[in-house]
Amino acid sequence: MTAPDLAAALAGGADAGLALLPAGPEAGRGGQGLVRRLDGVPGVLFKRYLEPGRVHGPALAALVALRLALPPDERDRLDARTAWPLCRVLDGPRCVGFLMREAPASMTWRTASGGSRLTEAQFLLHPEKPATRGVLRPDPEQRLALAVELVRLIDRLHRLGLVIGDLSHANVLWSVRPGPAVHLLDCDGIRRAGAAPVLEQADTPDWSDPLAPRGAPASVDSDRYKAALLVGRVLAQDPYLAPGAPLDPLPGVLTDRQLGLARRVWEQAGGPYGTRPDPTAWLLALGGRDRIPLAPAGPPVPRTREPVDARLFDGRAARGSIRLQRPD
């Protein structure tokens, strides 16, 4: 595949042929795939599946099509905040991977040895150590802003009719330079609600929904539970905090009012399916605003008309011609 052909595939979502992709060095490895760079194509990564026989190609094509169907401004926001699949990569008729954009350089940090690592959410959950001194830490105001950005991203994906599935310390990136921002990895694990996933949706240890039935697919309710885990653990800098335990954010992160509202939402997040707060509840709480309770609507009250008393009206009016006075 020539450079113009590859550019067209990236822009229009057309499938790219594996044999014609420019080879590049390894950029990362996960449980489901190997990520490589493409020589001569900066900012684009190729994720190749380790077990392509288990890949549901139409589901991946649906994710590519969903992005292309968005209005340009919405598509730009999605690209800025996620490693969304841009196009599939095929080896003959078989789907073996996809191309995606590389995470922003602002979401990486330099190790003491000079290497580069992604700034994962795990660095928000643990205090600084000698080995992680290269990570630019947030102040209390920035920590709150990062939690808000996380919830906004989850809310945006849910409004698109999507189930995220795996939300954890390892697939969320963040940065406070030039401003608080987040970035979601492993977006091929996302699926349309009610549709099959590209691969069986993963679940990270210590981030699973305790009420999810064994073997059941991820749902919006489990997303809401994991969103609460992210918010609570980021605010409190506690990698194991979960609803049922007190929410005690770091000093200076929340005002007294915000804390009271956030604790209420936190407690509700551990409830049964159908009662867990949606992202809007978190946005209101972290912004110091509460929902306005509305009284449930009662049964409709029948409206009756009083009988008309004809005595209240004049008799029949005499209608004649109207004579207008001629001006002087």
Secondary structure, DSSP 8 states (H G I E B T S, - for coil): --HHHHHHHHHH---EEGGGS----EEEE-SSEEEEE-TT-TTEEEEEES-GGG--HHHHHHHHHHHHHS-HHHHHHHHHHB----EEEEETTEEEEEEEE---GGGEEE-TTS-EEE-BTHHHHS---GGGTTS----HHHHHHHHHHHHHHHHHHHHTTEE----SSSSEEEE-SSS-EEEE--GGG-EETTS--SS-----TT-S-TTS-TT----HHHHHHHHHHHHHHHHHT-TT--TTS-----TTSS-HHHHHHHHHHHHHHTS-TT-S--HHHHHHHHTT---------------------GGGS---------------
